Amino acid sequence: MGEVVKFPSKDPLIPRRYRISLFTEFQVECVIAALNIFPKCLEKINEENLSTLDPIFIRQSLDFAIESGILSEAVKNELRSLIKYNIEEITFEDI
């Protein structure tokens, strides 16, 4: 008979966490606008419930808003800047 080959155990997937930093009122308004036009967003978003949302969901809405024809170029440029500079992954060392 052959040898039994033991496969290495799979580590559980580590959930990814993100931080989105919004510094100006314009940035907050742009994100709220992007969320409120996102088809998967089932409730109206405002400043009070913005901090309760999943950052991955927010990122999806920003990507959708950039591709849509609804928002102005100024808002789309601000959203691109937010994605590039204001969204960071939180490592477990940072917690």
WOVEN-V672650 format. One record per residue. N is the residue number from 1. RES is the residue in one letter. PSI is psi in degrees with one decimal (999 if undefined). OMEGA is omega as a letter, one per 20 degrees, with the letter a starting at -180 (none if undefined). D_CENTER is the distance of its C-alpha to the mean C-alpha in whole Angstrom. Layout:
<<N	RES	PSI	OMEGA	D_CENTER> <N	RES	PSI	OMEGA	D_CENTER>>
//
This chain:
<<1	M	155.2	a	53> <2	G	170.7	r	50> <3	E	149.9	r	47> <4	V	124.0	a	44> <5	V	123.8	r	41> <6	K	123.3	r	39> <7	F	147.0	r	35> <8	P	146.1	r	33> <9	S	146.6	r	31> <10	K	129.3	r	27> <11	D	144.8	r	25> <12	P	146.1	r	22> <13	L	134.2	r	19> <14	I	123.1	r	17> <15	P	139.3	r	14> <16	R	141.6	r	11> <17	R	146.6	a	9> <18	Y	154.4	r	7> <19	R	130.5	r	8> <20	I	118.8	a	7> <21	S	123.2	r	11> <22	L	120.7	a	12> <23	F	-26.1	a	16> <24	T	162.1	r	18> <25	E	-34.6	r	18> <26	F	-40.9	r	18> <27	Q	-42.0	r	14> <28	V	-45.6	a	14> <29	E	-38.0	r	16> <30	C	-42.1	r	14> <31	V	-41.9	r	10> <32	I	-41.1	r	13> <33	A	-43.4	r	14> <34	A	-40.8	r	11> <35	L	-39.6	a	11> <36	N	-14.7	r	14> <37	I	-5.6	a	15> <38	F	124.5	a	13> <39	P	-27.1	a	15> <40	K	-6.6	r	13> <41	C	113.2	a	13> <42	L	-9.2	r	17> <43	E	159.9	r	17> <44	K	130.0	a	17> <45	I	137.8	r	15> <46	N	-175.8	a	16> <47	E	-31.3	a	16> <48	E	-39.2	a	18> <49	N	6.5	r	15> <50	L	-40.7	a	12> <51	S	-11.2	a	12> <52	T	-7.4	a	12> <53	L	152.7	r	9> <54	D	128.1	a	7> <55	P	-29.7	r	4> <56	I	-39.4	r	3> <57	F	-41.3	r	5> <58	I	-43.3	r	4> <59	R	-41.2	r	3> <60	Q	-40.0	r	6> <61	S	-35.0	r	8> <62	L	-42.9	r	8> <63	D	-42.4	r	9> <64	F	-44.2	a	11> <65	A	-36.1	r	12> <66	I	-35.0	a	13> <67	E	-13.8	a	15> <68	S	163.4	r	17> <69	G	10.3	a	20> <70	I	-40.7	a	20> <71	L	156.3	r	18> <72	S	164.7	r	21> <73	E	-33.0	r	20> <74	A	-42.4	r	20> <75	V	-42.1	r	17> <76	K	-39.7	r	15> <77	N	-38.5	r	17> <78	E	-40.1	r	15> <79	L	-40.4	r	11> <80	R	-41.8	r	12> <81	S	-41.0	r	13> <82	L	-44.3	a	10> <83	I	-40.4	a	8> <84	K	-40.1	a	12> <85	Y	-22.0	a	13> <86	N	-1.2	r	10> <87	I	122.6	a	7> <88	E	148.8	r	9> <89	E	137.9	r	10> <90	I	122.0	r	12> <91	T	165.9	a	15> <92	F	-16.5	r	18> <93	E	-25.6	a	20> <94	D	-14.8	a	18> <95	I	999	none	18>>
//
